[in-house]
Amino acid sequence: MEPLIIANEEIKWQKWDFVNVPNHKTGKEIKKRQLVTFFTPAQQLFVQLLDELQFLLYHLFVASWQQNQFRQLNNRPPEKTVVLTKDFAENFSCFSQNEIQGAHWAKDSVTIHPVIARYQCKNQECNNSMVDDIIDIISNDLQHDVHAVQKFTEVIIKFLREERGIDVEKMFILSDGCAAQYKSKVAFLDSSMSEVDNNIKSEKAFYGSRHGKNRCDGEGGVIKSKAARIIRNGGLINSAKDLYQQCLCLQKELTNPDGTCNHNRRKINLG
């Protein structure tokens, strides 16, 4: 490796870098990432690589530490506390198995917002075992903004208290850092007023950028996979209400068939 570094011969290497390109709609220049080819001495390549590694090492440390903290919180949240993991799934596009061309280009979309709630089982015989309660909110609201998130949060709190009978005083919300949905001044205002509006304390934490997918992504896939199978078998899903009704069979109730407490629950909610 040392002879390569010392040598003055140029080598070819590539890097994803920002490049100024013209915007054909506005006529202005914009910056976009593109794969750029360089011809430089090897020493310059290694200098660039070391700079990138410093950022990568810090990124990996933060990701590992953060995942460990979230894992501990999910495994054993404090008493009267619920941990909510939130994320919007990709919209479901309504379609028909034998649709005509005109219908193909005029599809309606449905919002799917899965939430994973983790809390201690209130049944004393379960010895404080953890409950995985999945709440899939299906809605025709396609804005995906902070106001939709706040409304969905209110629906979840009401559901946990009234239908699940959970005495909850504080919620930890884990989500990505999307400014339009979870991480903005409006979202922080809603969180600060949570105790006044919903009689529950709220604390937020955010996954770092590019730290992988959470369980909400898989849950969104469960809903869309079920809907796709129904349509291929001749079923019709033309709206959020249709999707909600077709997915009710995925719900998992509080108790198992043998009467024992079910700690893996699912609720389909029409938002």
Steps between C-alpha positions, in 0.01 A plus 500: 500500500786740580647501145154583369470797736849631425466462122399809307304309239137597468230244570131494415242504780137602541296677766140606542530878516290813454496632145340816363250404230245714313133479592322489166172620651632813674818560303701523823783284625436253780724262693452125458705202610660315212775244462808708413822353360837634619854451367739587784809366677421215740590715799203729435268199486619378841461847652141508376438147629628588849269802515202283409596232754500751785138587424407132453649391834309772686182411312531129585569575867193723529284243321617216726461701822160630397365158406620364834317777689181447301523124557528545877207741502282265295590194706422655837314833494412658836168429665197684354706581191451408135767504229364593157699433183350695210556528128293557189496210259500562127148578382293210371383551141151364443474283190288228345620166371326556165503879481462688173761745373308806619490366855871417494593868466250626758577301813405618847749471787454406865718606793633226729655610830613205715580555868666241725400546865702327772379492859477276805206260508244606760413137579668422834537133404729600211766633739544833314564330165539736205216548250552572130189690395498594130259775398468539122329827415346506151390840372400691188702801623797513264673807645739304724563814703550580867126559551419149379763360738347690793151374416625142469675535837176610665322200347768265636488643853122473508515143369755386760305652786143413400532173308816351652435639848860616545578752773765699315656822630796544263588406143837472329471562126767351273495614137718620217596866475269604216440873550159496332369231737688451827788744547394863468395792718133401461573140600696618805215735593253211483733293717540777758121540522434126520437502874244780459329363189506126569593470869822315419866598511691467175868447419641472148805323363607471138677237297812629329509545125561182299491276809283239334134410518284448808211263563246741352638430153429130539152568635418720201607210281259267684205727421592555134578133443159401638327758279688383189396137559137603541504696174666216307221272620236732357440731797448875464686766698416849377533708817642518851174357637524200264860433606402527867213253463709250304783507758284452810579128481861584595399622846631313804298525817588520870474128570605181325248224413603312816414802716858607576609858460618588149809722502515545121200709404392689191226758449390638162371855539325721244643848552 
